[in-house]
Amino acid sequence: MLIVMKPQATEEDIRRVCEKIQAMGYRPHPMPGAERTAIGITGNRGPLEPAEFESLPNVAEAIPVSKPYKLVSREVKAENSVILVGAGEDAVAIGGRELAIIAGPCAVESREQAFAAAEAVRRAGARMFRGGAFKPRTSPYSFQGLGEEGLKILAEVRERYGLAIVTETVDSESCDLAEKYADVLQVGARNMQNFSLLKRVGRSKKPVLLKRGMSATLEEFLMAAEYILSEGNYNVILCERGVRTFADHTRNTLDLSVIPGVKDLSHLPIIADPSHGTGRRDKVTPLARAAVAVGADGLIVEVHPQPDRALSDGFQSLFPEQFEELMAEVSAIAGVVGRTVSTGSTAPDWETARTASNPTDRQAGPPASRPTVRSSP
């Protein structure tokens, strides 16, 4: 059930409704909107009587929610949720007019590799950095990540380049560590229905990036997000990363239709992962353009300074110059669909500080032939 408050409802009115819900043995979920607050109820096993709540001060109405996913539904919250990553002027908003661009290597392999990737993606305009410290792999003999050492390197990347950090968590132990170092906790496709992990990140105060499972339906995807919200963490970003089909010309099939599908049913933002969605370096940029065109709130892209030597997913990782081209093309398309790409300062403070403290550490900038990336008008 959804309790909709009147526009003039006070904090005391909202608190009174929440106390009533708790007294009944259920859990209240207040969700402030642009004009009024809605309060979702979870924990009830059957329908509730609207009159129980409609008699309370400044309650407009009590509405049954028909969807099995209650808190992620637009029935509970009509406005788009905007998830803030970071704080102050450096905060990145995901779900608003600006597209959020997350880029970096599949895995943190070394400090040098992570720093080289971070400088490249920051120079191209990305404001968030992806990198795995814990890597669930198909083979137990494949590179599994550097663990906490990798998280410490990611924290250094944030400090030096001003990039918010997105990293994957695979269990409660890795989640405890990732919370200390990262800005966003990622739940990967293999763990989309790891319900104990979903509940764990649902108790976190960090935003969660939830990737769609490899064979998950739209309803299963939204129900996985519901697990997180039901634990009290409403800062969830959905990610379409491709599903398995009969196609053999790509690693997965990037299901672009799920993006407007999510927009119809849920208030949560959704981004696209064209790297995993195709598994082919030459397909990443075309699918990134398409994802923006159909309404994605951002992209997460794999970029490696030396993809041919990557310890994981090198075949789908872009070279830095290819990522610059992607940023330029995505910026152009964003303008057509009424969005922008925020690329930050054209003379980043991190670059000035770096070269001032260590002039010999200067690296050559992109060649003049590469496109200059600016925010779309």
Secondary structure, DSSP 8 states (H G I E B T S, - for coil): -EEEE-TT--HHHHHHHHHHHHHTT-EEEEEE-SS-EEEEEES-SS---THHHHTSTTEEEEE---SSS-TTBTTT--S---EEESSGGG-EEESSSEEEEEEE-SB---HHHHHHHHHHHHHHT--EEE-BSS---SSTTS----THHHHHHHHHHHHHH--EEEEE--SHHHHHHHHHH-SEEEE-GGGTT-HHHHHHHHT-SS-EEEE--TT--HHHHHHHHHHHHHTT---EEEEE--B--S--SSSSB--TTHHHHHHHHBSS-EEE-HHHHH--HHHHHHHHHHHHHTT-SEEEEEB-SSGGG-SS-GGG-B-HHHHHHHHHHHHHHHHHTT-EE----SS-HHHHHHHHH-GGG------TTS-------
